[in-house]
Amino acid sequence: MRGWRNAVQETAASKPLFLTIYATVILGTVVSSFYVFSAIYSPTASPTRSISSSWLLAPPLSQNGVSLSSNISQPSQHRSNKLRPIWEAPSRTSKMPRLKSFRLTKELVAQRAKDNVIIVTFGNFAFMDFILTWVKHLTDLGVSNLLVGAMDAKLLNALYWKGIPVFDMGSHISTDDVGWGSPIFHKMGRQKVLLINAILPFGFELLMCDTDMVWLKNPLPYLARYPDADILTSSDQVVPTVVDDRLADWKQVGAAYNIGIFHWRPTPPAKKLAKEWIDMLLADDRIWDQNGFNELVRRQTGPAFDDESGIFYSYDGNLKLGILPESIFCSGHTYFVQALHQQFRLQPYALHTTFQYAGTEGKRHRLREAMVFFDPPEYYDAPGGFLSFRPSISKSLLLDGEHNLESHFSLINYQMRQIRSALGLASVLNRTLVMPPLWCRLDRLWFPHPGALLGSMTRQPFLCPLDHVFEYALVQVNVMLRDLPAEEFGPAINIREYSFLNNPFLPQRVRESWLDVQLCQEGTEDCHASSNTSRPGLLRFPKRSSEETMLALLAWCRPC
């Protein structure tokens, strides 16, 4: 300060010419400093711009009381060039980094990207087990160029301490399961579109995924086969359009394009679509994000980009779009009901738990049925042990006559009666029931249909997911009974998926602990009657057990 004061005094005592020179120099310095600082802190000049309302090129907006501009940050601090491997947890003696270090920046994406591609999913704490499953499948496939967006602080903290690359979305969404179609569900959908608008300007290709899907094969080489596509998207198509691994025939795809799996390239047409998409959603909160996407890209459909690739022009006539094949980028129908990949002898890349019932519990159970969900070790070693049985189903119930409502429900009700008795046995013995495979003669959908969708490859009968029949039971057994008092509602009834005993994660000691149970006439040779079933492990009741057999076993076990 003293130096500046002396300079002014000397200037005042000088000749007018020198006064003019000093004034000019000082004024030039101030003006130059203004432009330098403006350039440095301008959003368009910063290479590490974070998620903010500047995605929208509009003033800060608020949605459901949450500011979309709350995550604005300056360029992040220096990061180590050496990344810690995924699943390598930070030292427990270290401290959790400051929240601002988890903000999404171009620098963060560049650190994780490989061959200019980044794979992203996001969610809240209610979906943590799905997120861990998603990450585990990718890392098992040798894919590490991934990031997870945390919508709440609890998930951010948990993923960080597990060694998962995570960033803060600044969403402040509830940690609970929000439920499909709820206002918070729609808000989460908008966050996906905001993420796309944030990452594309960074210049990276983006493979955006929902958390309720898993990768079964590295998708990046497949996506690289179509470098001309601005966007490659999955769909809800259930009637196959191709029988190999080519892109779906866009002229035959009448179902919605599904935004649970889609790949974006940072091209001008893709950025233009992303911008118009988010503007549409923020202008009308009644629009579902997927419906908005379909409305925009279907403004124009065709012509084909070329004769071979399967890519076509859409949206404004400049966007090049490709539809991923329904047999290997599977929906919940093409994988679980039709098993298209098996019928076409193809190896699937992805499984998305759509076309299912029982909410999040139904999704979780389906992934367990497919043996692709990663549960903690205690899931495979329940207190009290397990009980399994194979039901007796006659050929006539499965195959005779037409596949209609009567024959379908005759088959379903027959199986349900046996399962009801088995649940009673499991409750009496304090064991967890391993559900048997369920057979259905008719498909289940939320709209009228003739029993099996015309043009689909649904075989009748088919092995149907548990949520087709036990939708309410899945929700009740896995959620509500945990919190209901046993004195009033009885002990909780736990179940496992039909494929449980074949899961490679089942401990060997549990696998080898089974005890076969057979009914025999007391007093006859080799009949050693006992009601001692206290030994932990697996009780395996007779194969082809009828309802009468199950009731007899239940009566036998009552004194246990």
Salt bridges, closest charged atoms under 4 A:
GLU107 OE1 - ARG79 NE 3.85
ASP129 OD2 - ARG364 NE 2.74
ASP140 OD2 - LYS136 NZ 2.82
GLU205 OE1 - HIS263 NE2 2.98
GLU205 OE1 - ARG265 NE 3.47
ASP210 OD1 - LYS192 NZ 2.84
ASP210 OD2 - HIS352 NE2 3.79
ASP212 OD1 - HIS352 NE2 2.95
ASP212 OD2 - LYS363 NZ 2.68
ASP230 OD2 - LYS320 NZ 3.73
ASP244 OD1 - ARG246 NE 2.92
ASP245 OD2 - ARG225 NH1 3.14
GLU276 OE2 - ARG299 NH2 2.55
ASP279 OD2 - LYS275 NZ 2.38
ASP284 OD1 - ARG286 NE 2.95
ASP316 OD2 - LYS272 NZ 3.10
GLU361 OE2 - ARG364 NH1 3.10
GLU369 OE2 - HIS365 NE2 3.60
ASP375 OD1 - ARG368 NH2 2.69
ASP381 OD2 - ARG509 NH2 2.26
ASP400 OD1 - LYS395 NZ 2.97
ASP443 OD2 - HIS333 NE2 2.58
ASP467 OD2 - ARG366 NE 2.75
GLU471 OE1 - ARG444 NH2 2.60
ASP516 OD1 - ARG540 NE 2.95
GLU547 OE1 - ARG417 NE 3.20
GLU547 OE2 - ARG420 NH2 3.58
